[in-house]
């Protein structure tokens, strides 16, 4: 062979692979990645870096940012008051995710096993609340849960209770609002996973005399695991930092981390501490997500 072999020629050591990139092999010029990379850099990384820099600054005398670097913003988060707010946020988000999974799995299974013409109708009923603004739907729950609201009026009219229940401005009201708002985010990925499930697999389990519990835990759950993981992530991540629902349905009695961050930015104008809270929340959520994905990929149900 010549001293310089052309791409794809045969040499003494075997064929030489052409030195082209994946994009060039598939007919895609490499410069196509520049616009999305620039948008990601400008709209995500730059603001994120700015918030990170502010988190190490100090609060000005009258608010704002004093660029004297300090770690006190992060050490202040260890205050028991703020730790309780973090714990309440994690607890409410976890309970919301579990309740959405318990309610959403049977609903998704029902839709996936319904006749094809009815599946579209049932999915339409699941997503129809998105046609109304989330804030308006939250206000509607305030009218339902208040002392003179629809729920208390109906219960008293039926003779179930003698005096109105205290539902509004409690953790229970926040949980109800979050479950109502994010239940479709659990149902849709579960439906996508269950709809692809081959019914003959379940029939084979019945033919092998498997018990209903075994069919569910050893066949249905493992096959629906991708939908469960996706649904739990889609519910947990927004609920742990929820702001509107705890603010309206929980009031001052139920403060979550999202409300605390908003209070630091707009209330006391402590932007550095609010930035530190935001980064700690983001880091905690990312660690939880990575752990959940890693554990979900290495374990199976049953």
RAKABEL-V475109 format. One record per residue. N is the residue number from 1. RES is the residue in three letters. SS is DSSP state (H for helix, E for strand, - for the rest). NEAR is the number of other ideal C-beta (glycine too) atoms within 10 Angstrom. Layout:
# RAKABEL-V475109
N,RES,SS,NEAR ; N,RES,SS,NEAR
This chain:
# RAKABEL-V475109
1,UNK,-,10 ; 2,UNK,-,7 ; 3,UNK,-,4 ; 4,UNK,-,6 ; 5,UNK,-,12 ; 6,UNK,-,9 ; 7,UNK,-,10 ; 8,UNK,-,9 ; 9,UNK,-,12 ; 10,UNK,E,10 ; 11,UNK,E,10 ; 12,UNK,-,5 ; 13,UNK,-,6 ; 14,UNK,E,7 ; 15,UNK,E,11 ; 16,UNK,-,14 ; 17,UNK,-,8 ; 18,UNK,-,11 ; 19,UNK,-,7 ; 20,UNK,-,10 ; 21,UNK,-,10 ; 22,UNK,H,8 ; 23,UNK,H,13 ; 24,UNK,H,12 ; 25,UNK,H,9 ; 26,UNK,-,8 ; 27,UNK,-,6 ; 28,UNK,-,12 ; 29,UNK,-,10 ; 30,UNK,-,10 ; 31,UNK,-,8 ; 32,UNK,H,10 ; 33,UNK,H,11 ; 34,UNK,H,10 ; 35,UNK,H,9 ; 36,UNK,H,9 ; 37,UNK,H,11 ; 38,UNK,H,10 ; 39,UNK,H,10 ; 40,UNK,H,11 ; 41,UNK,H,11 ; 42,UNK,H,10 ; 43,UNK,H,10 ; 44,UNK,H,10 ; 45,UNK,H,11 ; 46,UNK,H,11 ; 47,UNK,H,10 ; 48,UNK,H,13 ; 49,UNK,H,11 ; 50,UNK,H,11 ; 51,UNK,H,17 ; 52,UNK,H,13 ; 53,UNK,H,14 ; 54,UNK,H,19 ; 55,UNK,H,21 ; 56,UNK,-,18 ; 57,UNK,-,20 ; 58,UNK,E,16 ; 59,UNK,E,20 ; 60,UNK,-,15 ; 61,UNK,-,7 ; 62,UNK,-,6 ; 63,UNK,-,12 ; 64,UNK,-,12 ; 65,UNK,E,16 ; 66,UNK,E,13 ; 67,UNK,-,11 ; 68,UNK,-,10 ; 69,UNK,-,10 ; 70,UNK,-,14 ; 71,UNK,-,10 ; 72,UNK,H,12 ; 73,UNK,H,24 ; 74,UNK,H,16 ; 75,UNK,H,10 ; 76,UNK,H,15 ; 77,UNK,-,17 ; 78,UNK,-,8 ; 79,UNK,-,10 ; 80,UNK,H,7 ; 81,UNK,H,10 ; 82,UNK,H,16 ; 83,UNK,H,11 ; 84,UNK,H,11 ; 85,UNK,H,20 ; 86,UNK,H,18 ; 87,UNK,H,11 ; 88,UNK,H,18 ; 89,UNK,H,23 ; 90,UNK,H,18 ; 91,UNK,H,14 ; 92,UNK,H,22 ; 93,UNK,H,24 ; 94,UNK,H,16 ; 95,UNK,H,15 ; 96,UNK,H,28 ; 97,UNK,H,24 ; 98,UNK,H,14 ; 99,UNK,H,18 ; 100,UNK,H,27 ; 101,UNK,H,17 ; 102,UNK,H,11 ; 103,UNK,H,14 ; 104,UNK,H,26 ; 105,UNK,H,22 ; 106,UNK,H,11 ; 107,UNK,H,18 ; 108,UNK,H,28 ; 109,UNK,H,18 ; 110,UNK,H,14 ; 111,UNK,H,22 ; 112,UNK,H,20 ; 113,UNK,H,13 ; 114,UNK,-,15 ; 115,UNK,-,7 ; 116,UNK,H,6 ; 117,UNK,H,7 ; 118,UNK,H,11 ; 119,UNK,H,16 ; 120,UNK,H,11 ; 121,UNK,H,11 ; 122,UNK,H,16 ; 123,UNK,H,18 ; 124,UNK,H,9 ; 125,UNK,H,11 ; 126,UNK,H,17 ; 127,UNK,H,11 ; 128,UNK,H,10 ; 129,UNK,H,13 ; 130,UNK,H,11 ; 131,UNK,H,6 ; 132,UNK,-,10 ; 133,UNK,-,9 ; 134,UNK,H,13 ; 135,UNK,H,11 ; 136,UNK,H,8 ; 137,UNK,H,16 ; 138,UNK,H,18 ; 139,UNK,H,14 ; 140,UNK,H,14 ; 141,UNK,H,22 ; 142,UNK,H,16 ; 143,UNK,H,12 ; 144,UNK,H,18 ; 145,UNK,H,22 ; 146,UNK,-,17 ; 147,UNK,-,13 ; 148,UNK,-,8 ; 149,UNK,-,17 ; 150,UNK,H,12 ; 151,UNK,H,18 ; 152,UNK,H,20 ; 153,UNK,H,13 ; 154,UNK,H,12 ; 155,UNK,H,14 ; 156,UNK,H,14 ; 157,UNK,H,9 ; 158,UNK,-,8 ; 159,UNK,-,7 ; 160,UNK,-,9 ; 161,UNK,-,12 ; 162,UNK,-,7 ; 163,UNK,-,8 ; 164,UNK,-,15 ; 165,UNK,-,16 ; 166,UNK,-,13 ; 167,UNK,-,18 ; 168,UNK,-,22 ; 169,UNK,-,18 ; 170,UNK,-,17 ; 171,UNK,H,17 ; 172,UNK,H,16 ; 173,UNK,H,25 ; 174,UNK,H,26 ; 175,UNK,H,20 ; 176,UNK,H,20 ; 177,UNK,H,26 ; 178,UNK,H,26 ; 179,UNK,H,22 ; 180,UNK,H,17 ; 181,UNK,H,23 ; 182,UNK,H,25 ; 183,UNK,H,21 ; 184,UNK,H,20 ; 185,UNK,H,22 ; 186,UNK,H,28 ; 187,UNK,H,24 ; 188,UNK,H,19 ; 189,UNK,H,22 ; 190,UNK,H,27 ; 191,UNK,H,25 ; 192,UNK,H,16 ; 193,UNK,H,19 ; 194,UNK,H,19 ; 195,UNK,H,16 ; 196,UNK,-,12 ; 197,UNK,-,17 ; 198,UNK,-,9 ; 199,UNK,H,9 ; 200,UNK,H,9 ; 201,UNK,H,12 ; 202,UNK,H,17 ; 203,UNK,H,11 ; 204,UNK,H,13 ; 205,UNK,H,18 ; 206,UNK,H,12 ; 207,UNK,H,9 ; 208,UNK,-,9 ; 209,UNK,-,7 ; 210,UNK,-,16 ; 211,UNK,-,11 ; 212,UNK,H,9 ; 213,UNK,H,9 ; 214,UNK,H,13 ; 215,UNK,H,18 ; 216,UNK,H,18 ; 217,UNK,H,14 ; 218,UNK,H,16 ; 219,UNK,H,19 ; 220,UNK,H,19 ; 221,UNK,H,15 ; 222,UNK,H,13 ; 223,UNK,H,17 ; 224,UNK,H,25 ; 225,UNK,H,16 ; 226,UNK,H,16 ; 227,UNK,H,25 ; 228,UNK,H,21 ; 229,UNK,H,18 ; 230,UNK,H,18 ; 231,UNK,H,29 ; 232,UNK,H,22 ; 233,UNK,H,19 ; 234,UNK,H,18 ; 235,UNK,H,28 ; 236,UNK,H,22 ; 237,UNK,H,17 ; 238,UNK,H,18 ; 239,UNK,H,28 ; 240,UNK,H,23 ; 241,UNK,-,17 ; 242,UNK,-,23 ; 243,UNK,-,15 ; 244,UNK,H,17 ; 245,UNK,H,30 ; 246,UNK,H,25 ; 247,UNK,H,19 ; 248,UNK,H,18 ; 249,UNK,H,25 ; 250,UNK,H,24 ; 251,UNK,H,15 ; 252,UNK,H,8 ; 253,UNK,H,12 ; 254,UNK,-,21 ; 255,UNK,-,19 ; 256,UNK,-,27 ; 257,UNK,H,25 ; 258,UNK,H,23 ; 259,UNK,H,22 ; 260,UNK,H,21 ; 261,UNK,H,19 ; 262,UNK,H,15 ; 263,UNK,H,15 ; 264,UNK,H,21 ; 265,UNK,H,17 ; 266,UNK,H,10 ; 267,UNK,H,11 ; 268,UNK,-,12 ; 269,UNK,-,14 ; 270,UNK,-,21 ; 271,UNK,H,21 ; 272,UNK,H,28 ; 273,UNK,H,24 ; 274,UNK,H,24 ; 275,UNK,H,23 ; 276,UNK,H,26 ; 277,UNK,H,26 ; 278,UNK,H,21 ; 279,UNK,H,19 ; 280,UNK,H,17 ; 281,UNK,H,19 ; 282,UNK,H,13 ; 283,UNK,H,10 ; 284,UNK,H,15 ; 285,UNK,H,18 ; 286,UNK,H,11 ; 287,UNK,H,10 ; 288,UNK,H,17 ; 289,UNK,H,15 ; 290,UNK,H,10 ; 291,UNK,H,10 ; 292,UNK,H,14 ; 293,UNK,H,12 ; 294,UNK,H,10 ; 295,UNK,H,10 ; 296,UNK,H,17 ; 297,UNK,H,11 ; 298,UNK,H,7 ; 299,UNK,-,9 ; 300,UNK,-,10 ; 301,UNK,-,15 ; 302,UNK,-,12
